[in-house]
Structures are given as C-alpha cells and as structure tokens.
Amino acid sequence: MLTFIKVSNAQLVINELSQGASGAKEYVEFLVIGTPSCDSSTVDLRGWVFDDNNGWHASGAGRGIAAGHKRFSSNIQWASIRMGALIVIYNETDRNPLIPADDPTDANHDCVYILPSSSSLFDHNSTTPSSSLYVPYAGSTYSGIGNWAPLGMSNSDDAFHSVSPSALGRPYFAIAWGNNVDSNTVYFPGTMGVNVVSMFNLIDDNPFNAANYSKDAIISGSSLETPGSPNNLANLAWINLMKNSCLPFTSTNIIVDTTVCSGTAIFAGGALQTTSGTYYDTIIASVGCDTLKRTNLTVRFGSSGILNQDICSGSTYFFNGINQSITGTYFDTVINSTGCDSTITLNLTVLPNSTYTINQSICTGQSYLFNGISRNTTGTYLDTLINDTGCDSILTLNLTVNAFSSGAINRTICAGQSYLFNGINRTSTGTYLDTLPISLGCDSILTLYLTVVPTSSASLSISICNGQTYLFNGINRSAAGTYLDTLANFGGCDSILTLTLSIRPSAASSINANICNGSSYLFNGINRSIAGSYVDTVPNSSGCDSIITLNLTINPTHAITQNINICEGTSYVVLGSVYTTTGTYFDTLTNLYGCDSILRTDLNVTPINYSRNISICNGQSITIGGIARTTPGSYDDSAISISGCDSVMRTILSVNRTDSTLSSISLCSGDAFNGVVYTDDTTLAQTRSNAFGCDSVTITNIIVNPLPLVNAGNDTTINIGEFALLSATGATAYYWNNGVLIPFNMVSPLGTTTYFVTGTDMNNCSNVDTITVFVVSVMDSTLIAIPNAFSPNGDGVNDVFKVLASQNLTIDLFQIFNRWGAIIFETIDSNVGWNGIYSNRDQPIGSYVYYVQCHSTVDSKIKSYTGTVTLLR
C-alpha cells in the first residue's frame, strides 16, 4: 500500500518544469505537498515567491541574474489550497499548445489551476533581484502588471525555485542545471534546451530526493510534457493520496438500507446477520478518520401453496414454464408481493381417452351416413364423443368406395374380315359395349372400338441412265419393263404397286493438252499443274453422264544462276541490261519447248571505303593504322580488299567510362551483413562490370553502432503483498516482459520473480538486462495483498480491483465507497472484484475507499482493512 511521506514544513515544490519543444514555450508546474489529516488538508500560499534567480546556485561573477520575480498575491483564494493541488504557470507570449484551458480559480473543482504568468492573481516585481543584490526578497515592491520575461529560463545555465514567505533569504525548493551547482534540491548537468524535468517518484514519494526526478528531451506534442496532469502512475497515486479526490478528510456516517429474504445472510455489525434490525460498523479511513456505517436490515419471508389439476390424455397443463402432460407432482418458485420466493406445488392427474373403429365399403354412387353427414368418398372420418370419465371418446370410420371398373379394346381389321364381341361377329367400323360383374359386387363396363381398313393399289413410272439400277421389290432392276410388288397399306391391308422402268443412253470423249512447268490448265473447275489423265463427268441431252478425259503434258523450264564480283565504279552487262550496284537480277529466255528459261545474276559490288564502330574502356588502347588510339574519334587507314579493290577503312572509336560507388550501412554490434558478423567499423570494396562491360567499383562503409547499456537496476527484496517500482535506463524505448512499454514498471509478485527489459536506442539497437525481485513472507501467519490502483480500460492488465492474495484469512465482506460515502460495490466472494462500473456506468477517475472484513482461519479473530484505491483510465 502507498503511505504518506511526512515532510516537515512541506508547502510548494516543482512537479514539472519545461522549456518547450521549440521557441519559448516554457512553463512551471507547482505541486502543493504536505501530510493531510482529518484536521488539516490545505495550505496557505499567499506570499510564496517563485523565480529563476540563479544567484543562490552559482559561484563567482557572471551569474547572469535576471531582474524581477513573482509571488502569489494576497487574494483569499490562495489562503486554503488543497494538498495535492497542481498549479501550472506558463509563458503567455509563446503558449505551449499542451497547456490546458485557463482555470485560474479551479472552477471545475479538480484541484488543478492553470494561469498565465501575467495573471492578476500574482504580484509582479521588475527589479529584485539584480546583479548587485540577488539574495533577499524582503522589502520588494510589487505591482499588478507583469509578464513571463523575469522568469525566462536560460538553455545553458539557470535555476528555478520557490521561496517560503517565512524564509525569504534562501530557496525552499530548487531545480538547477549547467553551472548552478550550489543550494540545489534537484540538479542536472548540461544544458536544458528542449528538455522537461519531471517528478516520476522513481524511488519513493519524497520530492526532496533528487533521484525521484528525470530530465528528458522532448519533441513537439511529446507525451513527456503533462502540464496540469500527473507525470506517471506513481506520481498520480502520490498526488491522489494527498488530495483525496479533492474531498476533505473528515469523519463520515454511512447509512445503508438493505433488504434480504429469509434464509439469506449479510455481513453487518461484525457478523453475518439473518434477522431484521440495525447494525453498526466503524471503518478507519486511510488518514485515520473514523467512518461510521449503519446498516438497517429488513428480512422478508416467502409463502407456499398447493394446486390440484385433472387433464385428459393428450392435453397439457402449463406450469413452471413447461407444458406438463404426465401424472405427477411438480414444483415452481415465484416472487411473492414481498419480493421473496413463494413455492407452488402442482398435483397433476392425466385421465384416459377411449377409441372405436368402423370399417365400411360401398360402390360408386352410393353413400354412408356418419356423424350426421352422408359420406360418398374413400377416407378416414372421426367423430368425438364424451366417455364416462368426461374425456374424449374417438369414433373412427374407415370408408372404402369401390368404383365401377371399365376397360377398352381397340381393334383394326381389313375389309372382308370380322371380330367376335359380346357373342356377335362385328364387320363394320363402330363402338360396341358389354357389361360384366366384378368380385366386389360393382358393375364393370367393356368398350370395343372397331376400325375396318379398305385395300388399295398404285403405279410408279421411273427412268434411269444406261448402266444404272433401280431397287424395286428387293431387286436392283437395270432393264426396261413393268414390275409388280404387294405391300401393306396404312391399315395393314394389301396394296398393289406397279413399276414402269425406262433406260436413257450416255456418251464419252477425250482432250490432249501441253503446258509449261509452272503453268496450269483449268479442267473440271480445277487448275491442273501436274502431268497425267483427268476425268470429268457432265450431263448429256438426255440427262445422263457424258465422260470427258484430259491427257495433260508438262513441258520443262530452266533456271541458271551466276555469281559476279566487280569493284565499286565498274558495271556488268546481262542481255543488254547494265548493272552497277550490289543485288540479284533476273532475265527471261525461251527454250526449245517454247517455255521461259530464267537467268539469275547475283552481283556483288565491293566498296572502296569501309567503316566500323569499336568501343574500349577508359584506360585501354587499340592500334589503328599502326598507332595506339586511346581517345574517342574517327580514324582512316588504306588497304587492299579480298576482292582486289583498293579501299579505305574508317574506324569510329568510342571510349566507355568506368564507375565507382560509395555507400554506408549502419549496423548494431553483432549484426550480420551478407552473412558476415561485424563488431567494428569496416570498409568493403567490390569490382563488377557495368552496363558497358567496363569495371565498376563499389565501396561500402559499414558503421557498427554499440549496443545500449541497458540497466534494469539492482535486485531488490520486498515482503509479499508489497509493490516494487522497477526503473530502466540507458535507452530511448523499453519493453518489459510483462508488457510494460515505459521505463518504469510497478510490480507486486507473489513469489520471487526475474523481470527482463529490452532497451532500444536512437540507432534502433537493442540490449537486455534483468532484475530479480525477491519476495519474502512476513512472520505473521495472516497476510492480505491489496493494490492501490487499477485501470479498467480493457487491455487485460489491472482491469479489476480485488484482493490479490490472502494467507490464513477468509474474506467475509469486500465493499467500495465513492466520495459521497455510498456503497457502489459489495461482495463476499474473494474471487470477485470491482470493474469500475456502477449502475451500468463507468465511474470517474479518482480515489475510492475500500473496506475488507476477514476472519482468521487460525484463531477465528475478525480483522478489517481499509484504504483508498485510485481508478485510472
């Protein structure tokens, strides 16, 4: 549990001091401190001085004292300022954007005051101290007009302090830096530019212990600047412990009206109570103030009743939320008019039903009277009667209607035939009926549909060409004549078909043709280009085939190729044509068959002037015309070509560049680059070919950054149930193995535990350190561990406030009270805790009083614990 640090004559200390991320966005955050009690929990700040005078803190000449200072005015509001209050005073000429809205009178009653330095609630002095008079503030003259200028802080060497009006010749509390090494409460070497100094309660809650403060570099919007708010969880808990949610530390009477039902117990008056009455408990608050709790207990009683009910089989009776259908006894518990349980007993009897069945058959057209209705269709019919028990008697009729049966016969006969039906030979097309009895006693009708099909005859005249055939009566006919065939007509009767067949004549002829190779001859719609015989069939005057035969002969052509070389400037003549340029030329002659003969001339004209393109790399050379060339340009040289022609060779020379590249890679000590681990700075050189095929040199400077010297602090020992604040240094970002992402880690392990912290510096290099928290058991056989803060924000860490652990104790009652003394949470189950919600609403940030009543499992003695818990979001 957190406890007060008792500081004698404690009044006004600096909780946070910032020079801002840019410009002159400076501010100071004072904290009113003290040891509150039931009799005294406020401080009189009238006449307290605050200044940046460094005359008390530097030695020798050139202290750089700025003229002027400020003090809290005699305004009555400063006469009673709550311990734990925060007072932020800022530079109004370059306002820090993180400063909250002005609240000079604490209008919202959160014990936070926000004022510009020019506020009329301060007295302003423009002369004292000075370079010759820098120690006493007594006798200074003040006005109601001023600004931040007298308080402006130097980046290199300066100090800021508060001075009690009872001792104006020395600082009461001072933060200094640079060369201001005298009379300091808190001191940091070096400059103060873009830095913030914060009370983080790193060791304990003593503001006069410099180890509790930290100086950190900030950037715009940095979360390290928290004007008007606590600096971390430990700082928040310390401040809330002093200001008690801005409520006075006074005795409080708590009245609780509680109603329970008979058989239920509630803890009050130091014991579990089961009868109506008034019971009293005294609760001791965290600062020793008595709180009297009066519990008015009312015990209400339930009732009982019996219900007898008869139902018929197949029916149900709704009872206790269920449709009951089986004989038996059932119980239900309901809330009576007093709000307590009332027991109802149901004795349910299920009476039987009875049934009777009639099976009946009738013919189609007949009917059967049942349930007052004449039934004439097959089906099952029900009638309900009342039996001697008063329940339904079900009469069932199974009625079968036997239909008249019918049948039909379709018959076809040929003319001259007959069909026997109903004892008569039928010979004419028509419909005939016959009635027969069936086994069920109903008539059956048989219908004959008779069709008489006549016989028929037909003739067919066909003409075919000589050599063709005609299929008739299953025989291929090829001779002219008359033929007969007997077929079945559409009615299946005989039909006589007569064929008259005639034969038409056909003809034949031939064609002889000659063409040249490569030509074609159109015959039968096709261009023929291959020697051979081809046949075509065309109709003659009688419509029969006429055969034409083509005998085709292909006469050869000839192709001759000659290769000719000449020098540039001469010519070559072929069949009267003169050629002077390189190329392929064709000339046509006629052979003895009268076909074309092709003469092909491939002419090559050797030039007398040549050119070529050559590339070399910078630093190389090539010999042209007996001279080593190293620079780009065009060079000529005389030579005899392989064709024997005089020629000039022109060489166009280009010189390609070589490349070099310089790069740097930043590694952490022990990291690998291209599979090699580096612990020291190294330079690598590598040669490759560039796009021109020339050497390209790559130089890589490997910069190896050292790992941060992460320090988690020395191992520590705590009693079980106590908290230990772990603090890591040496890096810019931290990660603890229990999920904490800041340098500070408040832990309360139930057993000895080793914590790991990973620190990462501005080069993104990481290192790990460990700290072991040794947990020892106290000699007392009873033990209870209760935290002093929790944060129900849904992150899975400290979301519920409850008793963390107990030894030889049984929890009888656990209660939470708000600032008005009302119970907002209550339980007798030690595994259940408060989630920060009351009446389905999140409760505000602040301090809440808890009360825990236990009894020892060793000696049955009653023990109670009370204190405050801080709700954070």
C-alpha positions, 0 to 999 in steps of 0.5 A: 500500500502507498503511505504518506511521506511526512515532510516537515514544513512541506508547502510548494515544490516543482512537479514539472518544469519545461522549456518547450519543444521549440521557441519559448514555450516554457512553463512551471508546474507547482505541486502543493505537498504536505501530510493531510489529516482529518484536521488539516488538508490545505495550505496557505500560499499567499506570499510564496515567491517563485523565480529563476534567480540563479544567484543562490546556485552559482559561484563567482561573477557572471551569474547572469541574474535576471531582474524581477520575480513573482509571488502569489498575491494576497487574494483569499483564494490562495489562503486554503489550497488543497494538498495535492493541488497542481498549479501550472504557470506558463509563458503567455507570449509563446503558449505551449499548445499542451497547456490546458484551458485557463482555470485560474480559480479551479472552477471545475473543482479538480484541484488543478489551476492553470494561469498565465504568468501575467495573471492578476492573481500574482504580484509582479516585481521588475527589479529584485533581484539584480546583479548587485543584490540577488539574495533577499526578497524582503522589502520588494515592491510589487505591482499588478502588471507583469509578464513571463520575461523575469522568469525566462529560463536560460538553455545553458545555465539557470535555476528555478525555485520557490521561496517560503514567505517565512524564509525569504533569504534562501530557496525552499525548493530548487531545480538547477542545471549547467553551472548552478551547482550550489543550494540545489534540491534537484540538479542536472548537468548540461544544458536544458534546451528542449528538455522537461524535468519531471517528478516520476517518484522513481524511488519513493514519494519524497520530492526532496530526493533528487533521484525521484526526478528525470530530465528528458528531451522532448519533441513537439506534442511529446507525451513527456510534457503533462502540464496540469496532469500527473507525470506517471502512475506513481506520481498520480497515486502520490498526488491522489493520496494527498488530495483525496479526490479533492474531498476533505478528510473528515469523519463520515456516517454511512447509512445503508438500507438493505433488504434480504429474504429469509434464509439469506445472510449479510455481513453487518455489525461484525457478523453475518446477520439473518434477522431484521434490525440495525447494525453498526460498523466503524471503518478507519479511513486511510488518514485515520478518520473514523467512518461510521456505517449503519446498516438497517436490515429488513428480512422478508419471508416467502409463502407456499401453496398447493394446486390440484389439476385433472387433464385428459390424455393428450392435453397439457397443463402449463406450469413452471414454464413447461407444458406438463402432460404426465401424472405427477407432482411438480414444483415452481418458485415465484416472487411473492408481493414481498419480493421473496420466493413463494413455492407452488406445488402442482398435483397433476392427474392425466385421465384416459381417452377411449377409441372405436373403429368402423370399417365400411365399403360401398360402390360408386354412387352410393353413400354412408351416413356418419356423424350426421353427414352422408359420406360418398368418398374413400377416407378416414372420418372421426367423430368425438364423443364424451366417455364416462370419465368426461374425456374424449371418446374417438369414433373412427370410420374407415370408408372404402368406395369401390368404383365401377371398373371399365376397360377398352379394346381397340381393334383394326381389321381389313375389309372382308374380315370380322371380330367376335364381341359380346357373342356377335361377329362385328364387320363394320367400323363402330363402338360396341359395349358389354357389361360384366360383374366384378368380385366386389359386387360393382358393375364393370363396363367393356368398350370395343372400338372397331376400325375396318381398313379398305385395300388399295393399289398404285403405279410408279413410272421411273427412268434411269441412265444406261448402266444404272439400277433401280431397287424395286421389290428387293431387286436392283432392276437395270432393264426396261419393263413393268414390275409388280410388288404387294405391300401393306397399306396404312391399315395393314391391308394389301396394296398393289404397286406397279413399276414402269422402268425406262433406260436413257443412253450416255456418251464419252470423249477425250482432250490432249493438252501441253503446258509449261512447268509452272503453268496450269490448265483449268479442267473440271473447275480445277487448275491442273499443274501436274502431268497425267489423265483427268476425268470429268463427268457432265450431263448429256441431252438426255440427262445422263453422264457424258465422260470427258478425259484430259491427257495433260503434258508438262513441258520443262523450264530452266533456271541458271544462276551466276555469281559476279564480283566487280569493284565499286565504279565498274558495271556488268552487262546481262542481255543488254541490261547494265548493272552497277550496284550490289543485288540479284537480277533476273532475265527471261529466255525461251527454250526449245519447248517454247517455255521461259528459261530464267537467268539469275545474276547475283552481283556483288559490288565491293566498296572502296571505303569501309567503316566500323564502330569499336568501343574500349574502356577508359584506360585501354588502347587499340592500334589503328593504322599502326598507332595506339588510339586511346581517345574517342574519334574517327580514324582512316587507314588504306588497304587492299580488299579480298576482292582486289579493290583498293579501299579505305577503312574508317574506324569510329572509336568510342571510349566507355567510362568506368564507375565507382560507388560509395555507400554506408550501412549502419549496423548494431554490434553483432549484426550480420551483413551478407552473412558476415558478423561485424563488431567494428567499423569496416570498409568493403570494396567490390569490382563488377562490370557495368552496363558497358562491360567496363569495371565498376567499383563499389565501396561500402562503409559499414558503421557498427553502432554499440549496443545500449547499456541497458540497466534494469537496476539492482535486485531488490527484496520486498515482503509479499503483498508489497509493490516494487517500482522497477526503473530502466535506463540507458535507452530511448524505448523499453519493453518489459516482459510483462508488457510494460512499454515505459521505463518504469514498471510497478510490480507486486509478485507473489513469489520471487520473480526475474523481470527482463527489459529490452532497451532500444536506442536512437540507432534502433539497437537493442540490449537486455538486462534483468532484475530479480525481485525477491519476495519474502513472507512476513512472520505473521501467519495472516497476510492480505495483498491489496493494490492501490490502483487499477485501470479498467480500460480493457487491455487485460492488465489491472482491469479489476480491483480485488484482493490479490492474495490472502494467507490464513484469512477468509474474506467475509465482506469486500465493499467500495465507497465513492466520495459521497460515502455510498456503497457502489460495490459489495461482495463476499466472494474473494474471487470477485472484484470491482470493474469500475462500473456502477449502475451500468456506468463507468465511474470517474477517475479518482480515489475510492475507499475500500473496506475488507472484513476477514476472519482468521482461519487460525484463531477465528479473530475478525480483522478489517482493512481499509484504504483508498484505491485510485481508478485510472483510465 
